Amino acid sequence: MNPLDTPVTRMVLQYDGSAVRLLQALVTEPLRPRTTKHGKQPAAVLIPRDLRERLGIPEGELLTARQSRLERADGSAAVVVAFVDLNGEAGSHRDQHEVLRVGTRRWYWGEPGGIHRISAWREILTTSDGVAARYTREIFHPDVVPVITPSRERATVRPEFATPGVRRRLTVTPRAGRSGEPVV
């Protein structure tokens, strides 16, 4: 059984754009962003190795990263969003989004009892004019984007599941180096 196999979950995880409007429709209220972390860290900490290699990013390169929460009016989170700027060019109407991976993981949502709940997540690569601009990881609250769990007794760590049908349609040019030449 695929824990991500509900219509709502498939819709949110496979959508190749900003999920904010979809999430606002699901929670039927506006979501406010709140930054929780901001700073520079090495690429090896922020980006999976296969994506770093694909984009030609050295593991020790310092990149700007930010983590935020999209919160309901009561302050509870609907989603946690972490993104890494790759070249500072994202934010254009010409941006294209590629869903790289989806899966499940345990996440602490700040709920009473310190319970870590199984939550759906996805990784997205945003390109602007074919050049990598931003890497994003979103983790969705299970009350907003449901995850099927076989039973409460089996609340042990679950493997990550890839959903079939996730589109991979973009050809991405490695980002330009500081000199303007592509990184090899």
VENSULCOR-V342985 format. One record per residue. N is the residue number from 1. RES is the residue in three letters. PHI is phi as a letter, one per 40 degrees, with the letter a starting at -180 (none if undefined). PSI is psi in whole degrees, 0 to 359 (* if undefined). OMEGA is omega in whole degrees, -180 to 180 (none if undefined). Layout:
BEGIN
n-><N | N>
res-><RES | RES>
phi-><PHI | PHI>
psi-><PSI | PSI>
omega-><OMEGA | OMEGA>
END
This chain:
BEGIN
n-><1 | 2 | 3 | 4 | 5 | 6 | 7 | 8 | 9 | 10 | 11 | 12 | 13 | 14 | 15 | 16 | 17 | 18 | 19 | 20 | 21 | 22 | 23 | 24 | 25 | 26 | 27 | 28 | 29 | 30 | 31 | 32 | 33 | 34 | 35 | 36 | 37 | 38 | 39 | 40 | 41 | 42 | 43 | 44 | 45 | 46 | 47 | 48 | 49 | 50 | 51 | 52 | 53 | 54 | 55 | 56 | 57 | 58 | 59 | 60 | 61 | 62 | 63 | 64 | 65 | 66 | 67 | 68 | 69 | 70 | 71 | 72 | 73 | 74 | 75 | 76 | 77 | 78 | 79 | 80 | 81 | 82 | 83 | 84 | 85 | 86 | 87 | 88 | 89 | 90 | 91 | 92 | 93 | 94 | 95 | 96 | 97 | 98 | 99 | 100 | 101 | 102 | 103 | 104 | 105 | 106 | 107 | 108 | 109 | 110 | 111 | 112 | 113 | 114 | 115 | 116 | 117 | 118 | 119 | 120 | 121 | 122 | 123 | 124 | 125 | 126 | 127 | 128 | 129 | 130 | 131 | 132 | 133 | 134 | 135 | 136 | 137 | 138 | 139 | 140 | 141 | 142 | 143 | 144 | 145 | 146 | 147 | 148 | 149 | 150 | 151 | 152 | 153 | 154 | 155 | 156 | 157 | 158 | 159 | 160 | 161 | 162 | 163 | 164 | 165 | 166 | 167 | 168 | 169 | 170 | 171 | 172 | 173 | 174 | 175 | 176 | 177 | 178 | 179 | 180 | 181 | 182 | 183 | 184>
res-><MET | ASN | PRO | LEU | ASP | THR | PRO | VAL | THR | ARG | MET | VAL | LEU | GLN | TYR | ASP | GLY | SER | ALA | VAL | ARG | LEU | LEU | GLN | ALA | LEU | VAL | THR | GLU | PRO | LEU | ARG | PRO | ARG | THR | THR | LYS | HIS | GLY | LYS | GLN | PRO | ALA | ALA | VAL | LEU | ILE | PRO | ARG | ASP | LEU | ARG | GLU | ARG | LEU | GLY | ILE | PRO | GLU | GLY | GLU | LEU | LEU | THR | ALA | ARG | GLN | SER | ARG | LEU | GLU | ARG | ALA | ASP | GLY | SER | ALA | ALA | VAL | VAL | VAL | ALA | PHE | VAL | ASP | LEU | ASN | GLY | GLU | ALA | GLY | SER | HIS | ARG | ASP | GLN | HIS | GLU | VAL | LEU | ARG | VAL | GLY | THR | ARG | ARG | TRP | TYR | TRP | GLY | GLU | PRO | GLY | GLY | ILE | HIS | ARG | ILE | SER | ALA | TRP | ARG | GLU | ILE | LEU | THR | THR | SER | ASP | GLY | VAL | ALA | ALA | ARG | TYR | THR | ARG | GLU | ILE | PHE | HIS | PRO | ASP | VAL | VAL | PRO | VAL | ILE | THR | PRO | SER | ARG | GLU | ARG | ALA | THR | VAL | ARG | PRO | GLU | PHE | ALA | THR | PRO | GLY | VAL | ARG | ARG | ARG | LEU | THR | VAL | THR | PRO | ARG | ALA | GLY | ARG | SER | GLY | GLU | PRO | VAL | VAL>
phi-><none | c | c | b | c | b | d | c | c | d | c | c | c | c | c | c | a | c | c | d | c | c | c | c | c | c | c | f | a | c | b | b | c | b | c | b | a | a | i | b | a | c | d | c | c | c | b | d | d | c | c | d | c | d | c | g | b | c | c | c | c | c | b | c | b | a | b | a | b | c | b | c | d | c | g | c | c | c | a | b | b | b | b | b | c | b | a | g | b | c | h | c | c | c | d | b | b | b | c | c | a | b | i | b | a | c | a | c | b | g | c | d | g | g | c | c | b | c | b | c | a | a | b | b | b | b | b | b | f | g | b | d | b | a | b | b | b | b | b | b | c | c | c | c | b | c | b | c | b | c | a | c | c | c | c | c | c | b | c | c | b | c | c | c | g | c | c | b | b | c | b | b | c | d | c | c | c | c | c | g | c | c | c | c>
psi-><132 | 120 | 349 | 14 | 62 | 151 | 317 | 314 | 314 | 318 | 311 | 314 | 328 | 352 | 130 | 44 | 195 | 129 | 2 | 312 | 320 | 315 | 320 | 323 | 323 | 323 | 355 | 38 | 158 | 148 | 134 | 135 | 144 | 118 | 132 | 334 | 147 | 133 | 188 | 141 | 161 | 147 | 325 | 333 | 330 | 331 | 134 | 146 | 314 | 324 | 321 | 315 | 318 | 322 | 354 | 38 | 121 | 144 | 334 | 356 | 132 | 127 | 150 | 128 | 151 | 140 | 135 | 169 | 140 | 116 | 149 | 175 | 329 | 1 | 355 | 147 | 139 | 332 | 148 | 129 | 127 | 128 | 155 | 124 | 128 | 329 | 4 | 12 | 356 | 154 | 8 | 156 | 349 | 0 | 144 | 146 | 133 | 119 | 117 | 311 | 156 | 160 | 195 | 155 | 162 | 141 | 139 | 120 | 8 | 19 | 157 | 143 | 357 | 29 | 131 | 120 | 145 | 126 | 149 | 147 | 164 | 156 | 139 | 140 | 123 | 131 | 151 | 116 | 38 | 1 | 133 | 127 | 325 | 141 | 129 | 140 | 128 | 134 | 125 | 135 | 133 | 342 | 342 | 312 | 100 | 148 | 128 | 124 | 134 | 320 | 158 | 333 | 331 | 52 | 34 | 174 | 129 | 147 | 158 | 138 | 133 | 134 | 138 | 152 | 3 | 128 | 137 | 101 | 352 | 146 | 122 | 130 | 134 | 146 | 153 | 145 | 175 | 334 | 355 | 351 | 146 | 144 | 131 | *>
omega-><178 | -177 | -179 | -173 | 168 | -178 | -179 | -178 | 178 | -179 | -177 | -175 | -177 | 179 | -174 | 176 | 179 | -178 | -175 | -180 | 178 | -179 | 178 | 177 | -180 | -179 | 178 | 174 | 177 | 176 | 180 | 176 | 174 | 180 | 180 | 178 | 177 | 178 | -180 | 177 | 177 | 180 | -179 | 180 | -170 | -170 | 178 | -176 | -177 | 178 | 175 | -180 | 178 | -177 | 179 | -180 | 177 | -176 | -179 | -178 | 178 | -180 | 178 | -179 | 177 | 173 | 178 | 177 | 168 | -172 | 172 | -180 | -179 | 178 | 179 | -176 | 172 | -180 | 172 | -177 | 174 | 176 | -178 | 175 | 179 | 176 | 175 | -176 | -178 | 178 | -180 | 176 | 178 | 180 | 173 | -176 | 178 | 175 | -177 | -176 | 172 | 179 | 177 | 175 | 175 | -180 | 178 | -176 | 179 | -178 | -179 | 177 | 178 | -177 | 172 | -176 | 176 | -174 | 176 | 176 | 173 | 175 | -177 | 171 | 178 | 176 | 176 | -176 | 176 | 180 | -179 | -177 | -175 | 172 | -176 | 171 | 179 | 176 | -172 | 177 | -176 | 175 | 180 | 178 | -171 | 174 | 179 | 174 | -175 | 177 | 179 | -180 | -179 | -180 | 177 | -178 | -179 | 175 | 177 | -178 | 173 | 178 | 177 | 175 | 175 | -174 | 170 | -170 | -176 | 168 | -174 | 175 | 176 | -177 | -179 | 174 | -179 | 180 | -178 | 178 | 177 | 176 | -178 | none>
END
